[in-house]
């Protein structure tokens, strides 16, 4: 979410003159900062985990969650890769290492190169929980030890652009003509759906998630002003410009 937050911050500072500092590092880093009292707002692309909520309780931190946008996670390959469609099961089998060659899913007789975000990334956690483990709390599936862990979504995009054997994943905002988004089916026999704004909004794209911000208790002052701006018509237009999906009216924030 760092690019989105930076865009919000620049527009908000130009409008109000209130300084806003944005720091990246992954959802886990942001949430830890909130728990340590070193930030006012933690941006996250995943929900806080049970252990983080327990730490908050012990520290008398009262996390308040705000949904500030929606995102579809694209599974991407090089445009010269002939594979264009995969089921969720096939994607899970690829990233856990059960499927290791492209010809096992209709591609060339080549080894698959796996690209993933690092473990402190909310994108990494979301993909593991919702794709590899299919949302099962008791799931134990993990990324293959052969997966290359990269520090940013941009790094994955750059690798995909130059490697016809690679497959990776990242938010829709990083898609461009140098990568090809895979159409994903929830199960064999189900329709294959591409990651687009309309398919995330209507829930037909299987790999989508809310984008979140957490504060300590009810936001006040400049923190509330910034959140109000992010959720305003102007702020949600920035969400759209960053290739994410604005919050639909049916989503009620506290």
N, C-alpha and C positions, 0 to 999 in steps of 0.2 A: 504493500500500500504506500510505499515511500513516495513514489511519483505523484500519486493522487494527493497525499497530504501536503507535499511541497507546492502543488498547484493551488490547493486551497489556501495555504499559508500566504503565498505571494499575492493572491487576490484579496485576502482578508487584510493583510498589512497595507496594501494600496488603498483600501476602502476606509480603514479605521486608524491606521498609524500604530496599532498595537503590535509589538514585536512577537513573532512566533518562531521558535527554533524547532526544526524537524531533523530527527536522527534515525537512520535505518538500523538494520541488524537482525530483523526477524521478529515474529510475534512473541516468541519466548523472551527475547531481550526487552521488548516494550512492556510486557506484563510484569517482568521482574523489576523493572524501573518503577512501575506504579506501586508495587509492593514495598519497594525500598524508599518510596517518597521522593524519587529524583525526577519525576515527570508529572505533569498535570493530566495528560491524556495518553493512554496507551492504545495505539492502533493495532488491530489484530485481524488476521484472516482465519482465525479459529476461535472456538469458545474457550474460556478458561477451564483448565482441568481441575479435577477434584483436589489434587494436592496443592494447586495454586489457590483455590478457594479456601482451603484449610489454613494455608499460610496467611491469607488475608484476614481470616477470622482471628488468628493468633496475634496479628499485628494491629487489630482494630481498624482494618481497612474494609470499607464497604463498597465493593465494586458495583457500579451501575453500568449496564450495557446499553449501547445505542447501535442500531443497524443504520449504517450511513451509505450503503450501496450494495449491489449484488455483483457476483463475478461467476463466470463460467471458466473452469479449468480446461484448457485445450490440451489434448494429446497431439504431439506434433512430430512430423518427419520431414525429411528433405523433399522438395517438390519432385525430384527425380526418382524417388522411391515409388514403385508401382502400387504399394499397399495404400488404400484410401479409406478402408472401413474395418473396424474391429468391434467385437463385443466386449462388454466389461470383463467377462471371464478371461478372454484372450489377453486383454491389457494387464489384468492381474497376473496371469501366468507369465507374461513377458517380464514384468518388473520384479517378480519373485524368482525368476530364473528357471521356471519350468519349461518355458519356450525360449530357445536360445538362437534359433535361426529364422530368417525371414521366410524361407520356403515353407515353414510350418504353418504360416498364415497367408499363403498365396503370393509371397514375394520371391525374390531372387535367392539363389543358393549362397547366402552370405550370413556371417555371424551378426547378431544384433548388438549394437553398442548402446548401453543404457546410460541415460543422463538423468540425474535427480538433483533437487535442492538439498542443502545441508540439513542436518537433523533439527537445528534450532529454528527452521523456517516453518511458519504456519502452513505454507503450501505443501511442504513435505509431510507434515502431520496429517493434514486433511486428506491428501492423496492416499496415504497409508491406511487411514481409518475407513475411508469411504470407497476406495477402489480395491486395494489389496485385501482388506478385511470385510468389505462389503457392508460396513456399518455395524458389524457384530462386536459388541463390547468384549466378548470372550475371545475374539480372534487373536491369533498369535503370528499371523503372516508378517514377514519382514521383507524389505528390499533385498534383492540379490547382493551378495558381497562383491559382485562384479560391477555394480552400478558406480558410476563416477559422480561424486558429490560435488556440486558446484555452488559457489557462494551467492549467485544471483540468477534471476530469471533471464536477464540479458545475456549472461554467459551461456546459458542453455540455448537461447535463440541463436547466438553467434556460432556455437558448435553445430547445431542442426543445419545452418545455412551452408556449411562446408563439408558435411559428412553424410553421405548417402546411406550409411548403415545405421545411423543414430536415431534414437527415439527419446523424446523427453516430454515434459509437461510444464505448463505455466499459465498464468492468468491471460485472458483474452486480450488484454491491453498490449501484450508484447507481439501479437501476430502481425506479420507483414508478408510481402510477396516472396521472401527468401525461406519461408517455412510453409508446410502444408498441414492444416488441421485435419485430424482423423475424424470421420463421422462415426459416432459411437452408438451401439445398440445396447439396451439394458439386458437383453438376453437373446439367444438364438431365435430367429423368427420374428423378433420385434423390429420396428423401423430403425434405420440408422439416421442419427440426427447430428447435424453440425453445430458447433458452438457459435451461436449468434445471439444478439440482444433479444430478439423475439423468442428464441427457444429457451433462453434462461428465464425470461419473464413468465412464459407459459408452463415452465417446469418439464418440458419435453426433453431437454438436454440432460443426460444423466449425471454429469459432474459439475454441479454448481454449488455456490455457497454464499452466505452473507458476508459482507465486510463490516467490521465492528470497531467501535471505539469504547473504551472503558474509562470511567472517572472514579475517583474516590468519593462516594456519596453523591448527593445532588449537586450538579455543577452550578457555580455562581460566577458573577463577575465576567472577566474576559474569557474564562473557560466556557461558560454558557454562551457567550456571544459567538465564540468560534464554532461551537456545535450547532447553534441556531443557523449560522451562516452555511455550514456544510450541508444542512438539511433544507436550506431555503431553495427557492427556484433557481437562483444564481449558482448556488453551490452544487445542486444536482445537475445543472448544465455542465459544470466542470467534470462531474462523474462521467457524463456521456462523452465529453470531449476526450477523456482519458481511456475511452473504450471499455468502460465498465457499464453497469446497468443501474439507472436511477432507482431509488426506493419507491415501489408502487404505493399508492394511497392506502391500500389494504394493510400495510405494515404500520403498526402503532408503536411508536417509541414512548418511553415513560416521560 
